[in-house]
Amino acid sequence: MGTNHVNDPAVIRRLLTNRGRWAVVGLTNNPRRVAPSVARFLQDSLGMEIIPVSLTGESVFGRSGYEKLADIPGTIDVVNCFVNSQKVGDVVDQAIAVGARAIWLQLGVIDQSAARRAAAAGLDVVMDTCPMIEFPRI
């Protein structure tokens, strides 16, 4: 079935140091979730444009939310996934379909098959880590 994904430090560095549009899947206004703090870090500390994506399409940080990646106008640089491992394959397939440039599966989100599909489609793939963990390392 192929080898397991290994994160490339050069990809992590590029994604975190080049400004881009990050679709954050699973981003809500719920302060008990980790997604808002990570999205706030990406936006305020790294200068990324945040696009909230959730089942309800709620707006977060005053930014319009969307229910699915296909609803987002324009280019998506990174799809950051805060969904459980059993559901992330569908999000990865959506990312491939809309021409996203990269997927970032958050800490604890692991789907080797989805990672291989994304890499085969030409997307950069980061899995099972968090921008807030990786940024101090670069």
Rosetta blueprint (number, residue, H / E / L):
1 M L
2 G L
3 T L
4 N L
5 H L
6 V L
7 N L
8 D L
9 P H
10 A H
11 V H
12 I H
13 R H
14 R H
15 L H
16 L H
17 T H
18 N L
19 R L
20 G L
21 R E
22 W E
23 A E
24 V E
25 V E
26 G L
27 L L
28 T L
29 N L
30 N L
31 P L
32 R L
33 R L
34 V L
35 A H
36 P H
37 S H
38 V H
39 A H
40 R H
41 F H
42 L H
43 Q H
44 D H
45 S L
46 L L
47 G L
48 M L
49 E E
50 I E
51 I E
52 P E
53 V E
54 S L
55 L L
56 T L
57 G L
58 E L
59 S L
60 V E
61 F L
62 G L
63 R E
64 S L
65 G L
66 Y E
67 E L
68 K L
69 L H
70 A H
71 D H
72 I L
73 P L
74 G L
75 T L
76 I L
77 D L
78 V E
79 V E
80 N E
81 C E
82 F L
83 V L
84 N L
85 S H
86 Q H
87 K H
88 V H
89 G H
90 D H
91 V H
92 V H
93 D H
94 Q H
95 A H
96 I H
97 A H
98 V H
99 G L
100 A L
101 R L
102 A E
103 I E
104 W E
105 L E
106 Q L
107 L L
108 G L
109 V L
110 I L
111 D L
112 Q H
113 S H
114 A H
115 A H
116 R H
117 R H
118 A H
119 A H
120 A H
121 A L
122 G L
123 L L
124 D E
125 V E
126 V E
127 M E
128 D L
129 T L
130 C L
131 P H
132 M H
133 I H
134 E H
135 F H
136 P H
137 R H
138 I L
